[in-house]
Structures are given as C-alpha cells and as structure tokens.
Amino acid sequence: MTSATAPQDDLPPRLTRLTFHGPLSEARATAMVRRLAGPRPGSVLDIGCGWGELMLRLLAAVPQARGVGVDVSAADLERGRRAAGERGLAGRVEFAEESAVGTGRGPADVVLCLGASQALGDDLVPALRELRRLVADGGRVLLGEGFWQRTPTEAELAGMWPGASAADHHGLGALVDLAVAAGFRPEWIETASAQEWEEFESAYQADTEVWLAANPAHPLATETRSRLDAHRAAWLTYRGVLGLAYLTLVPTAA
C-alpha cells in the first residue's frame, strides 16, 4: 500500500496537541488578549492565521469585533471554522483560503501576524511596511517574529533548516529598530521562554511520535520517521539560539 492509498483513518495525527501554532503559553496569551482588547477594537485581521486561536480568543473578549483570518492551509482553516462554531463565533469570523500577498483585507484595528511575516513576502522589511498599511490608525499590530539570541555558528546553521543563514534573522534590538523604521512604536516587547519553546516543539510532534512507535511497519512509517527525526534534530540545534519575539506595535501617526 502506498501513502496515496492509505486509509484516511489510519494516517499519522497532525498537530492535535497544539493550542497555538507557536511557542505561546496560556498565561502569555491571556495577557496579550487583555492588552489588545483594552481599546475595544472593531476589526481583527490575522495574517497566516492557521486555525486562528488567538484571534478567536480576542473576538470572544470583544463582543462587537469581527475577524478575518487568511491562510493557505485548508486543513488549518477548517479547524478554525470548527472552533469558531463551537464557541458561538461563526457569525463574526471568516477564515479565507488565500494568499496574504498584496491583500485588500485591511485596514483593521488589530492585525495579528504570529510567526507568519513570510506570508506577506520573502523579506521582513517590506512585510513590516505591509503590516503598517494593513493596520488602522490608532490600532495595534501583534507581530511574532524570529530573532537570533546570539549569532549561530556555521555548524549550528548546518544543522537547522535547509539553507539556513545568519542573515535569516536579526538580533532583537535590530528587529525592533526595523519595526520603528517601518512606522511603529513598540508598546510591548516580550520573548518566548525556553519552556514555551520546549512545550511547543514537543507538542508539535508528540502524537505522531506515539503513532510511529505503535505503527513501525505502516506504509507511511519510513517517511514519517524521516520527517520527525529531521525536525527534532533541527530544533535541538536552534534551541537556545533562535528566539521568538512578540512585539505589540502602535502605528505612528502620519
């Protein structure tokens, strides 16, 4: 049996232990929602939303707000739609399967872009300019963006993602400076903790690891094992080197 003919109910599970698609704790998420909900936004735009967990929590906290999540993953968007229906939010949110490049969905009072600036383009500087275009005056952007906690060695880069380069990310100070140059002031600067990273990376693969242990002869076992091993080796290499900054950004008045 090939992977193309494997029964749909016999496939490795996908991201079932993740609440957020990133290193984000419940405590930090609660504080973010409280901060973003304070000005009572009327509109929320989630770029590269996945299943839009933080957007849904913000909509629940601000009953008059409406949201749009944009992503190209049909499976993640369907998960978001199910969650919205279960929470009584389906009438106030749209999950759109489309590219965010050049999107006309803004401006919004809150723009979320959590680990997804690449959805706006291949370079961070124009992505930041796009976020400034997409946020309404007086609104907020919550940007989740990678940064180097220290300069990686060549050996470390070789163990990360294919083609990894020291130019792939900036240091935290340089990242904040780029946001300021793009037309923002940083209201809040915080970074994911080691515990948040470890919980995210472990949960990212945990169910599939358990499935693989129970199904070592499955037709999908070889490719699944290869994928899991490669991802684990990469994150144990960038552990403590790659950070994730959460920047709450206020657009500078024109």
VOPAGU-2260 file (C-alpha; in pm, 1 decimal, decimal comma):
REM VOPAGU-2260
SITE   aa  ch    i         X         Y         Z
SITE  MET   A    0       0,0       0,0       0,0
SITE  THR   A    1     138,3     343,3     -88,1
SITE  SER   A    2      83,8     663,9     104,6
SITE  ALA   A    3    -164,9     768,0    -162,8
SITE  THR   A    4    -383,3     466,5     -85,0
SITE  ALA   A    5    -350,4     455,1     293,2
SITE  PRO   A    6    -689,6     467,8     470,3
SITE  GLN   A    7    -775,3     820,0     584,1
SITE  ASP   A    8    -847,9     697,2     938,4
SITE  ASP   A    9    -505,3     528,9     954,0
SITE  LEU   A   10    -287,9     836,1     897,3
SITE  PRO   A   11     -44,4     993,6    1145,2
SITE  PRO   A   12    -219,3    1256,9    1361,0
SITE  ARG   A   13    -145,9    1621,6    1283,1
SITE  LEU   A   14     -83,0    1891,6    1546,5
SITE  THR   A   15    -354,4    1761,6    1778,5
SITE  ARG   A   16    -169,7    1860,3    2098,5
SITE  LEU   A   17    -109,5    2220,6    1992,7
SITE  THR   A   18    -334,6    2500,7    2113,7
SITE  PHE   A   19    -128,8    2768,0    1938,7
SITE  HIS   A   20      90,4    2713,7    1635,8
SITE  GLY   A   21     392,5    2863,6    1809,5
SITE  PRO   A   22     571,7    2887,8    2145,9
SITE  LEU   A   23     296,1    3066,1    2335,5
SITE  SER   A   24     177,2    2982,5    2686,2
SITE  GLU   A   25    -174,2    3021,5    2819,2
SITE  ALA   A   26     -56,8    3290,8    3060,2
SITE  ARG   A   27     108,5    3496,3    2787,9
SITE  ALA   A   28    -186,0    3452,9    2550,5
SITE  THR   A   29    -427,5    3570,0    2820,4
SITE  ALA   A   30    -218,3    3882,0    2883,2
SITE  MET   A   31    -195,4    3955,3    2509,9
SITE  VAL   A   32    -570,7    3926,5    2463,8
SITE  ARG   A   33    -632,8    4154,0    2761,7
SITE  ARG   A   34    -393,1    4415,6    2622,3
SITE  LEU   A   35    -531,8    4403,2    2268,0
SITE  ALA   A   36    -893,5    4404,5    2386,2
SITE  GLY   A   37    -844,4    4715,6    2600,2
SITE  PRO   A   38    -910,3    4970,7    2320,5
SITE  ARG   A   39   -1222,9    4769,1    2216,2
SITE  PRO   A   40   -1123,1    4703,7    1853,3
SITE  GLY   A   41   -1398,2    4656,2    1596,7
SITE  SER   A   42   -1196,9    4452,6    1346,8
SITE  VAL   A   43    -923,5    4189,6    1363,2
SITE  LEU   A   44    -711,5    4063,2    1073,6
SITE  ASP   A   45    -499,1    3751,8    1126,3
SITE  ILE   A   46    -224,4    3704,4     865,4
SITE  GLY   A   47    -110,8    3343,7     820,7
SITE  CYS   A   48    -373,3    3259,2    1079,6
SITE  GLY   A   49    -359,2    2879,0    1080,5
SITE  TRP   A   50    -659,9    2791,6    1295,5
SITE  GLY   A   51    -668,4    3142,1    1444,8
SITE  GLU   A   52    -674,2    3052,7    1813,7
SITE  LEU   A   53    -558,3    3392,0    1940,8
SITE  MET   A   54    -795,5    3573,6    1703,9
SITE  LEU   A   55   -1089,0    3368,4    1833,1
SITE  ARG   A   56    -997,6    3448,2    2192,4
SITE  LEU   A   57    -977,7    3817,5    2110,9
SITE  LEU   A   58   -1319,1    3806,6    1940,7
SITE  ALA   A   59   -1463,3    3633,5    2246,3
SITE  ALA   A   60   -1322,5    3912,6    2464,6
SITE  VAL   A   61   -1460,9    4191,6    2243,3
SITE  PRO   A   62   -1819,5    4102,7    2150,2
SITE  GLN   A   63   -1858,9    4380,7    1892,0
SITE  ALA   A   64   -1545,8    4281,5    1696,9
SITE  ARG   A   65   -1537,0    4090,2    1370,4
SITE  GLY   A   66   -1239,6    3895,7    1240,7
SITE  VAL   A   67   -1083,9    3764,1     921,2
SITE  GLY   A   68    -812,7    3500,1     913,3
SITE  VAL   A   69    -609,0    3448,8     596,6
SITE  ASP   A   70    -405,7    3136,6     528,4
SITE  VAL   A   71    -330,5    2888,3     250,7
SITE  SER   A   72    -374,3    2572,4     462,4
SITE  ALA   A   73    -723,2    2431,8     407,8
SITE  ALA   A   74    -687,2    2185,9     697,7
SITE  ASP   A   75    -590,1    2457,6     946,9
SITE  LEU   A   76    -867,4    2688,5     828,4
SITE  GLU   A   77   -1125,7    2413,2     868,1
SITE  ARG   A   78   -1003,1    2354,5    1223,1
SITE  GLY   A   79   -1052,4    2726,8    1286,9
SITE  ARG   A   80   -1404,4    2720,4    1146,4
SITE  ARG   A   81   -1496,1    2426,4    1368,8
SITE  ALA   A   82   -1358,3    2604,3    1675,8
SITE  ALA   A   83   -1548,0    2922,4    1585,7
SITE  GLY   A   84   -1871,7    2726,3    1555,2
SITE  GLU   A   85   -1817,7    2550,4    1887,5
SITE  ARG   A   86   -1763,3    2886,5    2061,0
SITE  GLY   A   87   -2056,3    3066,7    1900,9
SITE  LEU   A   88   -1829,5    3291,5    1695,8
SITE  ALA   A   89   -1901,3    3165,1    1345,3
SITE  GLY   A   90   -2113,4    3469,7    1258,5
SITE  ARG   A   91   -1830,6    3709,7    1342,3
SITE  VAL   A   92   -1529,4    3548,9    1174,8
SITE  GLU   A   93   -1424,0    3445,7     826,4
SITE  PHE   A   94   -1144,4    3200,6     751,8
SITE  ALA   A   95   -1026,5    3274,8     398,2
SITE  GLU   A   96    -810,2    3033,9     198,9
SITE  GLU   A   97    -597,5    3282,0       6,4
SITE  SER   A   98    -253,8    3439,3     -12,9
SITE  ALA   A   99    -187,3    3742,3     203,7
SITE  VAL   A  100      48,5    3898,3     -52,2
SITE  GLY   A  101     -99,3    4233,2    -151,9
SITE  THR   A  102    -417,5    4154,6      41,3
SITE  GLY   A  103    -700,3    4405,8      38,3
SITE  ARG   A  104    -841,1    4281,2     368,8
SITE  GLY   A  105    -723,7    4579,4     576,1
SITE  PRO   A  106    -708,0    4817,3     740,0
SITE  ALA   A  107    -806,3    4653,4    1069,3
SITE  ASP   A  108    -794,9    4775,4    1426,9
SITE  VAL   A  109    -582,2    4476,2    1528,8
SITE  VAL   A  110    -353,0    4287,7    1293,1
SITE  LEU   A  111    -206,7    3958,7    1412,8
SITE  CYS   A  112      98,5    3816,6    1237,2
SITE  LEU   A  113     237,1    3540,7    1453,8
SITE  GLY   A  114     534,2    3365,6    1301,5
SITE  ALA   A  115     389,9    3443,0     958,8
SITE  SER   A  116     562,5    3750,5     817,0
SITE  GLN   A  117     671,8    3529,5     525,5
SITE  ALA   A  118     304,8    3522,7     420,4
SITE  LEU   A  119     348,3    3889,1     323,2
SITE  GLY   A  120     668,8    3836,6     126,0
SITE  ASP   A  121    1016,8    3690,6     146,5
SITE  ASP   A  122    1179,0    3987,8     319,6
SITE  LEU   A  123    1099,1    4129,8     662,7
SITE  VAL   A  124    1135,7    4498,1     572,4
SITE  PRO   A  125     856,9    4506,2     309,0
SITE  ALA   A  126     649,9    4275,8     531,7
SITE  LEU   A  127     668,2    4535,8     808,8
SITE  ARG   A  128     562,5    4806,2     562,3
SITE  GLU   A  129     267,8    4588,0     464,2
SITE  LEU   A  130     167,4    4548,9     827,3
SITE  ARG   A  131     174,0    4927,3     863,3
SITE  ARG   A  132     -55,6    4951,5     560,3
SITE  LEU   A  133    -292,2    4690,3     699,2
SITE  VAL   A  134    -341,2    4839,9    1047,3
SITE  ALA   A  135    -581,4    5126,1    1109,3
SITE  ASP   A  136    -452,9    5446,3    1267,5
SITE  GLY   A  137    -464,6    5406,6    1643,8
SITE  GLY   A  138    -471,5    5027,7    1610,2
SITE  ARG   A  139    -224,4    4759,0    1710,0
SITE  VAL   A  140     -10,2    4501,0    1534,0
SITE  LEU   A  141      94,2    4192,4    1727,7
SITE  LEU   A  142     398,9    4057,1    1546,6
SITE  GLY   A  143     558,1    3725,8    1635,6
SITE  GLU   A  144     898,2    3715,0    1466,8
SITE  GLY   A  145    1211,5    3506,2    1497,4
SITE  PHE   A  146    1539,0    3660,6    1613,0
SITE  TRP   A  147    1885,7    3533,1    1693,0
SITE  GLN   A  148    1953,4    3518,3    2064,8
SITE  ARG   A  149    2318,4    3500,4    1961,8
SITE  THR   A  150    2494,7    3466,4    1629,2
SITE  PRO   A  151    2478,6    3099,5    1524,5
SITE  THR   A  152    2793,8    2913,9    1431,6
SITE  GLU   A  153    2839,9    2760,0    1088,1
SITE  ALA   A  154    2799,8    2414,4    1241,8
SITE  GLU   A  155    2472,8    2517,9    1404,9
SITE  LEU   A  156    2341,2    2666,7    1081,5
SITE  ALA   A  157    2423,1    2341,3     901,7
SITE  GLY   A  158    2200,5    2155,4    1148,0
SITE  MET   A  159    1899,8    2384,6    1115,2
SITE  TRP   A  160    1660,6    2415,9     820,7
SITE  PRO   A  161    1794,1    2366,5     465,1
SITE  GLY   A  162    1993,0    2667,6     350,1
SITE  ALA   A  163    1990,9    2830,8     695,2
SITE  SER   A  164    2195,6    3150,3     706,9
SITE  ALA   A  165    2289,2    3403,3     972,7
SITE  ALA   A  166    2110,1    3656,0     750,5
SITE  ASP   A  167    1777,0    3477,3     800,9
SITE  HIS   A  168    1709,8    3668,3    1123,6
SITE  HIS   A  169    1818,9    3980,3    1310,7
SITE  GLY   A  170    1905,8    4032,0    1672,7
SITE  LEU   A  171    1624,4    4153,4    1897,5
SITE  GLY   A  172    1740,8    4515,3    1901,3
SITE  ALA   A  173    1776,9    4527,0    1523,7
SITE  LEU   A  174    1433,4    4368,3    1483,1
SITE  VAL   A  175    1271,1    4637,0    1697,4
SITE  ASP   A  176    1461,9    4907,8    1509,3
SITE  LEU   A  177    1325,0    4775,2    1179,5
SITE  ALA   A  178     972,0    4794,4    1317,7
SITE  VAL   A  179    1029,5    5154,9    1424,8
SITE  ALA   A  180    1169,1    5241,4    1081,3
SITE  ALA   A  181     857,4    5092,1     920,9
SITE  GLY   A  182     631,5    5335,2    1107,8
SITE  PHE   A  183     566,9    5181,5    1451,0
SITE  ARG   A  184     642,5    5242,5    1815,2
SITE  PRO   A  185     684,8    4933,7    2036,9
SITE  GLU   A  186     419,5    4930,1    2305,8
SITE  TRP   A  187     529,5    4593,7    2441,8
SITE  ILE   A  188     836,2    4377,0    2382,4
SITE  GLU   A  189     844,7    4018,5    2508,1
SITE  THR   A  190    1009,7    3695,0    2403,5
SITE  ALA   A  191     910,7    3329,8    2421,2
SITE  SER   A  192    1067,9    3145,8    2712,2
SITE  ALA   A  193    1267,0    2823,6    2689,4
SITE  GLN   A  194     971,5    2642,5    2847,2
SITE  GLU   A  195     731,1    2780,0    2585,2
SITE  TRP   A  196     965,6    2665,5    2307,9
SITE  GLU   A  197    1006,1    2317,8    2454,7
SITE  GLU   A  198     633,3    2272,1    2510,0
SITE  PHE   A  199     561,3    2385,6    2153,8
SITE  GLU   A  200     826,5    2174,4    1984,6
SITE  SER   A  201     740,3    1865,7    2189,8
SITE  ALA   A  202     366,3    1905,1    2129,2
SITE  TYR   A  203     433,2    1966,9    1759,1
SITE  GLN   A  204     546,9    1605,9    1717,9
SITE  ALA   A  205     424,3    1417,5    2025,7
SITE  ASP   A  206     115,4    1246,3    1886,8
SITE  THR   A  207     293,1    1149,6    1567,1
SITE  GLU   A  208     584,7    1007,9    1766,7
SITE  VAL   A  209     340,7     795,5    1967,7
SITE  TRP   A  210     169,0     685,5    1645,5
SITE  LEU   A  211     503,4     589,3    1490,5
SITE  ALA   A  212     605,8     386,8    1795,2
SITE  ALA   A  213     282,0     187,4    1762,5
SITE  ASN   A  214     298,2     157,5    1382,0
SITE  PRO   A  215     662,8      95,5    1282,8
SITE  ALA   A  216     563,9    -117,1     978,9
SITE  HIS   A  217     293,9     117,3     846,9
SITE  PRO   A  218     335,3     218,7     479,1
SITE  LEU   A  219     386,0     579,0     596,3
SITE  ALA   A  220     630,0     490,2     874,6
SITE  THR   A  221     952,6     547,3     682,4
SITE  GLU   A  222     868,3     895,5     556,5
SITE  THR   A  223     712,1     987,9     891,1
SITE  ARG   A  224    1023,1     874,7    1080,5
SITE  SER   A  225    1247,7    1071,8     847,4
SITE  ARG   A  226    1039,0    1387,6     888,3
SITE  LEU   A  227    1020,8    1359,4    1267,0
SITE  ASP   A  228    1390,8    1290,8    1304,7
SITE  ALA   A  229    1487,3    1580,8    1079,9
SITE  HIS   A  230    1262,4    1827,4    1260,9
SITE  ARG   A  231    1376,7    1714,6    1604,8
SITE  ALA   A  232    1743,1    1741,0    1505,1
SITE  ALA   A  233    1683,3    2092,6    1370,9
SITE  TRP   A  234    1502,7    2227,4    1675,7
SITE  LEU   A  235    1752,4    2075,9    1917,8
SITE  THR   A  236    2017,3    2260,7    1715,8
SITE  TYR   A  237    1842,1    2600,0    1719,2
SITE  ARG   A  238    1728,1    2553,0    2079,9
SITE  GLY   A  239    1870,2    2846,8    2274,6
SITE  VAL   A  240    1991,9    3014,6    1955,7
SITE  LEU   A  241    1669,9    3108,5    1776,4
SITE  GLY   A  242    1423,4    3314,9    1976,6
SITE  LEU   A  243    1073,6    3438,6    1905,1
SITE  ALA   A  244     983,8    3798,4    1985,1
SITE  TYR   A  245     626,7    3913,1    2039,1
SITE  LEU   A  246     606,6    4283,7    1957,3
SITE  THR   A  247     291,2    4482,4    2022,1
SITE  LEU   A  248     330,5    4771,5    1779,5
SITE  VAL   A  249     145,3    5103,1    1761,9
SITE  PRO   A  250     138,8    5275,3    1420,0
SITE  THR   A  251     297,3    5617,7    1419,7
SITE  ALA   A  252      54,0    5892,0    1316,4
SITE  ALA   A  253     116,0    6023,7     965,5
